[in-house]
Amino acid sequence: MIQFTEVSLQRGTQFLLEEADLTIFEGQKVGLIGANGAGKSSLFAMIKGELHADTGEVVLPGQRRIAFMAQEVEETQRSALDYCLDGDDKLREIENNIAKAQASGDDHAHASWLGEYENAHGYTAQSRGETLLQGLGFKMSDMQRPVSDFSGGWRIRLNLAKALMCPSDVLLLDEPTNHLDLDAVMWLENWLRQYPGTLLLISHDRDFLDGICSHIVHLYQKQLVLYKGNYSDYERQRAEHLAQQQANYEKQQEKRAHLQQYVDRFRYKADKAKQAQSRLKMLEKMEIIGPAHIDSQFEFSIPVAEKTSQLLVNLSQADLGYTSESGEKTVQLGNTNFALRDGQRIGLLGPNGAGKSTLIKSIVGEIGILGGDRILGENLKIGYFSQHQLSALDLEASPLLHIQRLTPKVLESDIRRYLGGFGFIGDDALRAVKGFSGGEKARLALALISWTKPNLLVLDEPTNHLDIEMRQALTEALQEFPGSILLVSHDRHLLNSTVDEFYLVADHQIQAFDGDLPTYHAWLQARQANAAQLEKNEQTGDKIDKVDRKEERRKAAEMREKLRPLRKQIEKHEKAVQTAQEHLDRIAEAMTDSSLYEADQRDKLQSLLSDEAKWKKAQAESEEAWFEAQEELEEAEALLA
């Protein structure tokens, strides 16, 4: 049991905790949430014994092993596998004692330590370490590479593997998913679900918290507030509490109305498309999310360009990859055909290193294509976010100055009001970027993209370093954005909430993925199991029946070609329904004008009523046509399966 009793913790003149109480029982999996700077990492430091409370008492269980993920990565020539195995310091101590006994010729001690080695599961340590590293995205060829060879993000993964390797009763993880891709996040979630000890987890990934946690602790107003259940349960309980406060009631209703509009946009898909079904289930949950975030400092929208093109980007028979300094070309995605049209909202899935970033960089022009054609729409205006964009910020300039450079004639008051929605309030808008955290830099980059009014948003892991409140605000802004979206993210909530379709990048090609994220997870697990079996067969010399991949690709392409006309019909009907809804919304807004019901406005009122009837009929017909086309598509898919 970990117990905080009337704990106060002060940093400078500010209290992070003030007479706070908390009890965590053995075996609980606890998510720790709160605003950046609220004191989450300080709470971890108190549990580790690195920091002491100013007043009160922190009681930790005796003889309990505490493992934690280091945030700094040491420079070392040790191999990745050895670095991971170093996490089990007891095992390393036993190995050292075995070597000493062997060197001194002490057979009795040697035999004794070999027994200890077996009790410490030493004979399976290497395979367990390899499993951890592979789950976090490392290849077998990476196992013997020195740590110094890896980039900063991959070294953080090594620190995570080292923490998981350590036998522990209490595990402390601070933002473990920040440098992981979607595949590694899913693997880690499964691993932590099976962890038998007490877990304390700081994370801003709501789906990750949902999949693991039995309790949530909210560090709020210098107190530690415990909620039973996962993150969604926390939101529901907090929303119910806030709903009882009259001062927050109106904001709550505005949030609900905003979310209901989004549900209405997709209601015609409710009983048919698998993707729509999963999103609408999520939206039902979102109705209670809004009130739990009414005190968020972030609220913004992303305006769209006034002009757009029907076809924004088209890659035709394009070879995508890189050219080395010596001029050697490496093709990751060959003969690629991929188009982005106005209004499309696509999420990219695929194993690490399959080429998702290569595709994105080729689309935005950050790297050139190696062959084929890249055709851009006449009115294309791209808003591109990647971690690379953060390093391109001027460290000496303020957020205000960054935007003034883009549009010098805009009033400073308008810019400051705009920046306030991204959390740059008051003097924060005037601070130099060099003093910003990773999250603040990410917020500024998103603010700059939004300011340019793009019609295509290309976002590569936009939620890295963002806290839950900012992620929620970004999710809502992307839901409202009327342009096109191409998104790569390990944040499943963001993917589920903002994209309409998925494309899979794997095996040097890109193709439409007919399924949702759970389907992708199942596909990924099957792929990994197959790869493991192939490796095992190769090691044992067994003969393997090789699949004719070329024939498989030919059949898949043939199926896509047969289904293409039906998919186009469905897309056409979807747009017709959306167009009708937009007209009905404008008519409804016009009819709120009280002067419309005066005698001299009768003709205008009759015209509006006539238009309303016309668009309602058009919407109903388009919805019916959509249902019929969807049924026809499902029947065709069943026949071709």
C-alpha positions, 0 to 999 in steps of 0.5 A: 500500500502507498499512502499519502497523508496530509502531504504538502509540497512546495516549489518556490512560492507555489504549492503543488500539493496542499494537505493532500491524501491518497491511498493506493492498494497493492495490484491497482493500476492507477493513471495519474492525470493533471495539467502540465506543471501540476506536480505529477512528476514530483509525486513520482519523485516522492515515491522513489524517495528522491523528493520529500514532502514539506509536511505530512507523510508518505508511507511506502510498502517495505521490501517492495521493488520499485522500477521506473523509466528513466527520462535521460539516456546515457551514452554507452557502447553496450548493445541494445540487448545488454542495456535492456538486460541491465534492468534486472540488476539482481540478475547482473549481480548473480552473473558477476558472482558466478564469474568471480566464483569460477575465476577463483575455482570455488566450486561450492560457491559456483554451484550455489550461484548457479542455483540462484541464477536459475531461481532468478529465471536467468536462462530465459532472460535473453529471450525475454529481453528480445521479446521486450525489444521486439514488442517496442519496435526493435528488429533482431538485427538491432539487438547487438547494435550499440546504444549510441547508434540509436536516435533519441526517440529510440533510446527512450524506448530502450529505457522503457524496455530496461524498466520493464525488464526489471522485476518489480512490485511497483512500476512507475511510468512517465509518458511511456507512449510519447516516442512510440508508434501505434503498433508499439503502443498496442503491444505495451498496453497488452503487456501492462494489462498483464503486469501483476504488480502496482502500476502508476502511469502518467499519460495523456493518451486516453485510450491507453489509460482506458485499456489499462487503468483500474483507477484515475488520480486527478491532481487538481487544485493541489489535491489528489482526487481518486476516481474508480474506473478507467479514464472514461469512467473518470470523465463521466464521474467528473462531468456528473459532478460539474453538472451539479454546479450552476455556474458551469451549466450553460457551458455544458449545454453548449458542448453537448450541442456542439457534439450533437451536430457532429453526431447528426452529420453521420447519423445516416451511417449508423446501421451500415458502415463498420467505420461509422458504427465504431465512430458513432459509438465513440460519439455517444460516449463523447456526449459526456466528455465535453462537460468534464473539460469545460475548464480547459484553457484550450479552445480553437478552430481551424479555418479552411482556405476559401478556394479548393480543388476537387483533386488535391494531390495525386500520386500516379505510378510513383516510386517513393523513397530516398536518395543518398548523398552518393546518389543511390536511390532506395525505393520504399513504396514502388508504383504507388497510386494514391489520391487525396480529394476534397473532403477526404479524411484518411488515417494511415496505418502500418508497421514501423518503417513501412513507409508512412512518413515517406508517403507523407513527406512525398505528398508535402514535397519535403522529399522528391519522388524517385519516379512517376508523377506527383500532381497537385491541385491548382488551389492546394494549400497544405498545413503540415505538422511533424516533429521536424516542424518544431525544430524549425521554429525561431527560438528567439521569437515569440508566438506573437512575432511568428504570426506577425511575420506571416501577416504583418497587417493584422492587429496585435489584439486579434493575434493575441486573442487567437493565440489564447485559444492555444493556451498562450495567454497574456505574457505567454504570447510574448515569451521567446520559444527557446524557453518553451517545453515540447508541448508548448512548441507543438501548440505553437506549430499547430497555431501557425498551421491553423493561421494559414487556412489550409484545405489539406491538413497533413499531420504526422504524430501531432499529439506528441507532448500534448496534454489531454486537454489540448488533445481534446481541443485538437480533436474537436477542431479537426472534427469541425475542419471542413477540408481534407485530413491525412493523419498518422498518429498513435493516439487511437482516440484522435484517429477514431474521432477524426478520420473516415477511412484508413489506408494500410502502408505495408509490404512496399505498397499502400491500399485501402484498409477495410476495417477499424483499429481493432481489426488492424490490431488483429491483422498486426498480431497475425502478421507478427505471429507469422513472422515469428514462425517464419524466423523459427522455421528458418532457424530449424531449417524446415521447408516453408510453403511460400505464398505467391505474393504477386498473385495475392496482390493481383487478386487484391487489385482485381477486387479493388477494381471491381468494387471501385464503382460502388465505392464511388457511388457511396462517396457521391451519395455521402456528399449529397447528404452532407450538401443537403444538411448544409443547406438545411442548417443555413435555412434553420439559421435564417428562420431564427430571425423573428422579423421573418414572420412579419406580414411583409416577409411572407414571400421570403418565409414561403421561399425558405419553407419551400427550399427546406422541403426540397432539401429534406426530400433530396437528403432523404433520397440520397440517404436511401440511395446510400443505403442501397449502394452500401448493401450492394457493396457488402454483397459484392464483398461477400461474393469476392471474399 
